[in-house]
Amino acid sequence: MVAFHTDGYGGEPIHRFPPAMPKSTKPRRRKKTLLRDEYPNRIAELSALRGLTYADIAERVRPAVHENTIARLAVGQIALNQDWMTRLAPVLSVTPAELIVPLPATDMRRVTVICALQAGIWGNTAMLEEQERFDVLIRDVPELLGLSLYAGEVRGQGMNQRYPPGAVVVISRLTNRPNEIVENKRYHVRVTRADGMIEESVRLLVRHEDGRYFLKHESSSPEFQEWLPLDGPPGLTVELVGRVRYAVHSED
């Protein structure tokens, strides 16, 4: 309250104010700053671009996590360190660095070649060693939204009427959707023998006139003319791993 009184000399009233209260010594609470403000990331942007929910990403990252973990990474409540970038990049079809900085061409999508597909070659795995893997860029078309993609390098003559040796096929992982198994489409096929050895190649799914489905190589080589029953012959297990969506190869 302001007090009004004269100074005792008959002059004008003097305005005196109550003494100022001492400032509080209690430390001021700082506004919490999300890590994203200092270290921005593109998780939300890329998930929308790929048509993926945080639950989708959480299921596909290895090892799998809860979708809340992905949400916290996206908003900066968890630091996006190198380990997280390495785990998230394949799911979002980018390099680890592109989780922070976008490619100059925004309509392109990066896919990693992770396996070699060659008919007639049996082994323990078709997966490439880490140092053998490489990336290809493809158009990021709407048909690929929401699909988990990987790529394989075609080797040998098993598909030479369709893909020359060295061609790269971009493949979507099968997720038991009803429209994923389609006649006259090409698939990444894994065949396993009783001894555990496997062959992985690309084959065309065809329907015989008797109604049964077969997988065939598109090859000019006499070695690869036999059709493989989809339900598998005795002693062999047949798996459809993924469906071919895109191919990249050089001209002859």
N, C-alpha and C positions, 0 to 999 in steps of 0.2 A: 504494500500500500504506500502511496505517496503522501508525505506529511507536509502540510502548509502552515507556516507561522512566520512572524516577523523576526528580524535579527536583533531586536532590542534598541535600535537606533531610529526607529520610526521609518525605516526604508521599506522597499518592496518586499513582499513575502519571499522567503528563500525556500526553494524546493529541495528537500532532503529525501534521499531514498534509503530504504533499509540496506544494510551491508550485504554485499553479494555472498551467496552461499559458496563454500569451497567446492571446487570441482571434485567429482568422485574419482577415487583412485582405482576403482574396479576396472579391470581391462575390458575394452570394448570387444564385443563378440564379432569376429570377422565373418563376413558372408562366405558360405561354403562355395568353392569354385570347383566345378567338375573338371576332371582331367581332360575332357574333350575340348575345353576352352583353350588349353595349352597345347594339346596334342590331338588335333582333329582327325577323325577317321571316316571311312566311307561305307561302314557296315550297313547302315540303314539304306543308303543310296543303292548299294549293290544288291542288297536283298530284294528291294523293290524292282530293280532292273531285271533281276533273274526270275522274278515271280516266286520267291521263296519267303516263307515265314521264318521267324526266329526258331520256331519248333522244328522246321525242316532242317535248318542249319545245325541246330543242336543235335539232331539225330544223325546227320551225315559227317560231322566232324569226328576225328579219331584221336583219342577215345571220346565217345559221346558224352555230352553234358546236358544239364537242364536248360531249357529255353530262357530262363531268367538270367543265366550266366551270359548268354549272347546279348540279351537286352542291356545288361549292365556294361558289357564291353562297348556296345554301340553308343551309349550315352557318357562313357568315360568314368563310370564308377569302378571299373576294373581297368588297369593299365593294359593297353594293347602292346605287349612286349614281343620280342622276336619269336618266342615259342608260339604265342597265340597267332601271330601273323602267318607263320609257317603252316599251322593247322587249319586256319580259315581260308587261306588263299585257294587251295584246290576246290573247295566247296563252292566258292564264289567265282571260280574260273578266272582268276587274276594272279599276278605275281604278288609276293608279300608286299613289295613296295607300292603296288597299285591299290592296296587297302588304304593308303594315305594320299597318294597322288595319282590322278587318273591318266589314262593313255591320251595322247593328243587326238587320236581318232576315237570318238566316243561310241561309234556304231560297231566296234569290233570287240570280239570276245576271245580271250586266250584260253587254250586247252592244252593240257600236258599229255605228251605221248608216253604212256607208262608200260606198254607191252609190245611184244613182237608176235605177229599172227602168221603162222606158216603151216600149211597142210603137210602131213607126212612126217613131221618132226615131233618126237615124243621126248618128254623131259619132266623134271620136277616142277617147273614153273615157266610161265611165259613172260613174267614180269621183268622189266629192264632194271639193271642196276641204276642207282641214283645218278651216277655220272653219265649214263647213257641216255637219260631222258632229255627231251627238248620240248619246246612249246611251238604251237602253230596258232595263227590268228585267223578267225573266221568271222563272217558277218553275223552280228547279233540279231537275228531275225525273230519275229514274234513266235514262230513255231517251236523255238528252242526254250521259251520261257518256262521256268519251273523244272527243267530237265537237268539232272546231274550228268555232266558230260566227262568223258575221258577219251583218249585217242590211242590207236594202235598202228604200228608200222607193218604193212603187208610185205611179206618176204616170200621168195620162191615163186613157183609157177601155178600154184593152186587156184588162183583167181585171175589169171593173166588175160582172160577175155573181158574182164571188167576193170581190174586194177593192176597196173604194172608193178613189178617189184620196186619197193621204195615208196609206194603211195601211202598216204596217211588217211585212215578212216576215223572220223569222229563219231563216237558211239554214246548213246544214252543208256544208263543202267536201267534194267527192267525192275519195275516196282509192283508187279502183279495188277496193273491196270488192265481192264478188259480189252482195250483197243491196242495193246502193245504187240500182240502176236497176230501178224497180218500176212496173209498169203502174198507171195511175190515180193517180199521185203528181205533184206539181207541182215544177217545176225552174226554177232561174235559167238561162236559155238565152242564149248569146251567138251571134249570127249575124254573120259577117264577109263583106263583099263583096270582089270582086276588087281594088277600089281601096283596100282597107284600112279603109274605114269600117265601124263596128260598130253593131249594135242589141242592147240587152240588155233582156230582159223576163222575165216569169214565164209559163210555159206548162204545160199539162197533157199528160202522156204517155199516149197512147191507142194501142190496137192495132186495126187495121182488120180486117175479116172475111177479107181475103186474107192475113193474117198479118204484114203490114208495120206498123212503128211510125211514129206521127206525133206532132207537138207542136202543140197547139191553144191559142188564146186562149179564155178564157171571157168573152165580151163580147157585149153587145147591139148593138154598133156594126157596121154592114155592112162597115166598113173592115177588120175583124179576124176574118173568117170563114174565111179560107183556112187549110188545114192544112199544116204544114211537115214534109216527110219527115225522119225522124231521121238518115238517112244524107246529107241535104243535097241540094237540087236543084242543077243545073248553075250554076256561078258563085258559089255560096254555101258557106261552111264553117259547120257547126253544131257547137257545143260545149255540153255540159252542165257548167255550172260548179259548181252546188251544188243540194242538195235542200231544199225548203221544209219546215221542221219546226214552225213556230209563227207566228202572225200576231197583230198588235196593231193595232186600229183603233177609232175612235170610233163611236158609234151615230149614225144619221141624225137 
